[in-house]
Amino acid sequence: MPSRDVAAEMACLANGLGGEVVFAIEAFGARVAMLRLGEGPPELLLADHLEGERPVLVYRVANLDEEMRRLESAGVDPGPRFGIPHGPCCSVTLNGGHRIALYELTRPETTQRFSGRRDF
């Protein structure tokens, strides 16, 4: 979720809704916090480096290269590839402005490594 003030929104979700802060990281000029609002997925990520107002729905795929080829053959124009802590990623903006990101899990230790970290 795009966030204008990650620390304030994190506090509101944790204190007001009883969310569990998994981590709150400040790195590379960005603040990102992960919260759990209930048992199991989905987790909520607040990120101040995302533009726009719409959330980005993030899905894990088994093979990012294959998925990108499948989307392209279906006429979907994938955006540029980039990296996230969990592995390679690509975001797609669909008609109507919906934002989707697909990633391949190549670093499964990431969530455990970040868990409990509180930079702010």
GUNUDREN-271909 format. One line per 4 residues: number of its first residue (from 1); for each residue y, x, z of N, C-alpha, C. Coordinates in pm, whole numbers, plus 50000, padded with zeros to 5 digits. Layout:
! residues N
NUM) Y,X,Z,Y,X,Z,Y,X,Z ~ ...
This chain:
! residues 120
1) 49883,50084,50000,50000,50000,50000,50123,50089,50000 ~ 50217,50062,49912,50344,50133,49920,50412,50102,50053 ~ 50478,50201,50110,50543,50183,50238,50679,50253,50238 ~ 50779,50186,50289,50912,50248,50302,50922,50329,50430
5) 50842,50294,50532,50844,50364,50661,50704,50359,50720 ~ 50623,50457,50686,50482,50458,50725,50467,50451,50877 ~ 50545,50529,50951,50530,50532,51096,50559,50395,51158 ~ 50666,50329,51115,50702,50198,51170,50600,50092,51132
9) 50556,50093,51007,50460,49993,50962,50324,50016,51028 ~ 50287,50143,51048,50163,50176,51116,50167,50122,51259 ~ 50278,50144,51328,50292,50097,51466,50284,49945,51473 ~ 50346,49877,51378,50343,49731,51375,50201,49681,51355
13) 50128,49740,51262,49991,49697,51235,49898,49731,51352 ~ 49921,49845,51415,49836,49885,51528,49868,49803,51652 ~ 49995,49794,51687,50034,49725,51810,50033,49573,51794 ~ 50082,49525,51680,50092,49381,51660,49961,49315,51622
17) 49885,49379,51533,49761,49319,51484,49636,49382,51544 ~ 49654,49484,51628,49538,49548,51689,49462,49640,51598 ~ 49528,49686,51491,49462,49777,51399,49434,49912,51463 ~ 49329,49976,51417,49291,50110,51466,49346,50214,51369
21) 49428,50306,51420,49479,50414,51337,49368,50518,51322 ~ 49324,50539,51200,49220,50639,51172,49284,50775,51158 ~ 49393,50782,51081,49470,50906,51071,49611,50875,51026 ~ 49700,50968,51050,49839,50963,51006,49876,51105,50965
25) 49883,51129,50836,49899,51264,50783,50033,51279,50712 ~ 50095,51392,50736,50216,51430,50664,50187,51561,50594 ~ 50186,51559,50461,50156,51679,50383,50211,51663,50241 ~ 50252,51774,50183,50302,51776,50045,50417,51678,50023
29) 50500,51661,50125,50617,51574,50113,50585,51426,50120 ~ 50467,51390,50168,50429,51249,50176,50368,51218,50313 ~ 50384,51094,50353,50320,51043,50474,50219,50937,50433 ~ 50097,50949,50487,49991,50853,50459,49920,50823,50590
33) 49898,50694,50616,49823,50653,50735,49712,50559,50693 ~ 49595,50577,50755,49483,50486,50733,49460,50405,50859 ~ 49446,50273,50841,49418,50183,50952,49298,50096,50919 ~ 49225,50062,51024,49118,49963,51013,49166,49838,51086
37) 49164,49727,51015,49211,49602,51074,49096,49513,51120 ~ 48974,49556,51095,48857,49479,51137,48733,49564,51123 ~ 48618,49501,51146,48490,49571,51132,48463,49595,50984 ~ 48436,49719,50948,48400,49751,50811,48518,49754,50716
41) 48488,49776,50588,48593,49785,50488,48659,49650,50464 ~ 48774,49648,50402,48844,49764,50348,48938,49825,50451 ~ 48959,49953,50442,49062,50019,50520,49195,50000,50448 ~ 49302,50012,50523,49436,49999,50467,49503,50135,50470
45) 49552,50180,50355,49629,50304,50348,49775,50269,50324 ~ 49863,50319,50408,50007,50308,50388,50053,50442,50333 ~ 50129,50441,50225,50172,50565,50162,50316,50555,50116 ~ 50399,50652,50158,50540,50646,50122,50571,50707,49986
49) 50473,50766,49920,50498,50828,49790,50466,50735,49673 ~ 50416,50616,49701,50387,50520,49594,50511,50442,49557 ~ 50534,50428,49429,50647,50350,49381,50606,50205,49363 ~ 50704,50117,49360,50677,49976,49336,50644,49902,49464
53) 50622,49772,49447,50594,49686,49561,50448,49643,49568 ~ 50378,49649,49456,50240,49601,49452,50145,49704,49510 ~ 50040,49657,49576,49938,49751,49625,49859,49810,49509 ~ 49793,49919,49536,49700,49980,49443,49561,49958,49502
57) 49478,49884,49432,49341,49859,49478,49256,49977,49432 ~ 49191,50044,49526,49119,50168,49497,48969,50143,49505 ~ 48900,50181,49399,48755,50162,49391,48686,50293,49361 ~ 48572,50314,49425,48491,50432,49399,48392,50401,49287
61) 48380,50496,49194,48284,50484,49085,48190,50604,49091 ~ 48071,50587,49034,47972,50695,49038,48013,50812,48950 ~ 48074,50784,48834,48111,50889,48740,48243,50852,48675 ~ 48350,50921,48711,48484,50886,48662,48495,50904,48511
65) 48437,51010,48456,48444,51032,48311,48381,50915,48234 ~ 48263,50874,48277,48195,50761,48211,48276,50633,48223 ~ 48332,50609,48340,48409,50486,48362,48536,50486,48276 ~ 48601,50601,48264,48721,50608,48179,48685,50582,48033
69) 48573,50638,47986,48530,50611,47848,48501,50462,47829 ~ 48437,50400,47927,48407,50257,47917,48535,50174,47910 ~ 48632,50207,47996,48759,50134,47996,48833,50151,47864 ~ 48839,50274,47816,48907,50300,47688,48841,50222,47574
73) 48708,50217,47572,48639,50143,47466,48664,49992,47478 ~ 48700,49946,47597,48733,49805,47617,48882,49776,47593 ~ 48957,49879,47552,49098,49860,47521,49192,49879,47637 ~ 49142,49927,47750,49228,49954,47866,49284,50095,47852
77) 49415,50108,47870,49481,50238,47858,49492,50301,47996 ~ 49400,50394,48029,49408,50456,48161,49528,50549,48172 ~ 49582,50557,48291,49694,50646,48317,49645,50789,48333 ~ 49735,50876,48373,49694,51016,48390,49599,51033,48507
81) 49517,51136,48497,49426,51169,48606,49499,51256,48707 ~ 49456,51245,48831,49514,51324,48939,49408,51339,49046 ~ 49437,51414,49147,49342,51433,49255,49388,51365,49382 ~ 49292,51313,49456,49315,51264,49591,49221,51344,49680
85) 49238,51341,49810,49152,51423,49895,49001,51398,49875 ~ 48963,51278,49833,48822,51246,49816,48764,51291,49682 ~ 48849,51319,49582,48799,51362,49453,48893,51324,49340 ~ 48848,51338,49214,48932,51305,49100,48955,51155,49091
89) 49072,51118,49038,49116,50979,49039,49196,50949,48913 ~ 49201,50823,48877,49284,50778,48765,49335,50639,48800 ~ 49462,50615,48774,49516,50482,48802,49540,50408,48671 ~ 49529,50276,48679,49546,50190,48563,49637,50076,48605
93) 49736,50046,48520,49818,49928,48542,49778,49825,48437 ~ 49731,49710,48484,49683,49606,48394,49794,49509,48358 ~ 49767,49427,48258,49863,49322,48222,49892,49240,48347 ~ 50015,49204,48365,50055,49130,48484,50099,49221,48597
97) 50086,49353,48578,50134,49448,48677,50035,49485,48786 ~ 49911,49437,48778,49811,49474,48878,49779,49621,48866 ~ 49769,49688,48982,49744,49832,48985,49606,49860,49045 ~ 49525,49934,48970,49390,49969,49010,49378,50121,49001
101) 49306,50180,49093,49274,50322,49085,49123,50337,49100 ~ 49067,50426,49022,48924,50457,49028,48910,50602,49068 ~ 48816,50630,49157,48794,50769,49195,48646,50796,49207 ~ 48612,50924,49190,48475,50970,49207,48469,51051,49336
105) 48379,51016,49424,48366,51085,49553,48296,51218,49532 ~ 48375,51324,49534,48319,51460,49521,48335,51539,49651 ~ 48414,51486,49743,48434,51551,49873,48409,51447,49984 ~ 48282,51414,50010,48251,51308,50106,48291,51338,50250
109) 48318,51463,50281,48355,51501,50417,48501,51469,50452 ~ 48578,51425,50356,48723,51410,50374,48760,51312,50485 ~ 48705,51192,50484,48743,51093,50586,48710,51145,50725 ~ 48594,51205,50742,48556,51260,50873,48651,51372,50914
113) 48689,51456,50817,48780,51568,50846,48918,51518,50889 ~ 48966,51409,50828,49098,51355,50861,49096,51266,50985 ~ 48981,51211,51018,48971,51114,51127,49026,51173,51258 ~ 49116,51099,51319,49177,51142,51445,49303,51226,51429
117) 49332,51270,51309,49452,51352,51286,49576,51264,51295 ~ 49674,51309,51373,49800,51236,51390,49915,51334,51377 ~ 49973,51342,51258,50089,51429,51234,50220,51361,51275 ~ 50220,51230,51288,50341,51158,51328,50303,51036,51407
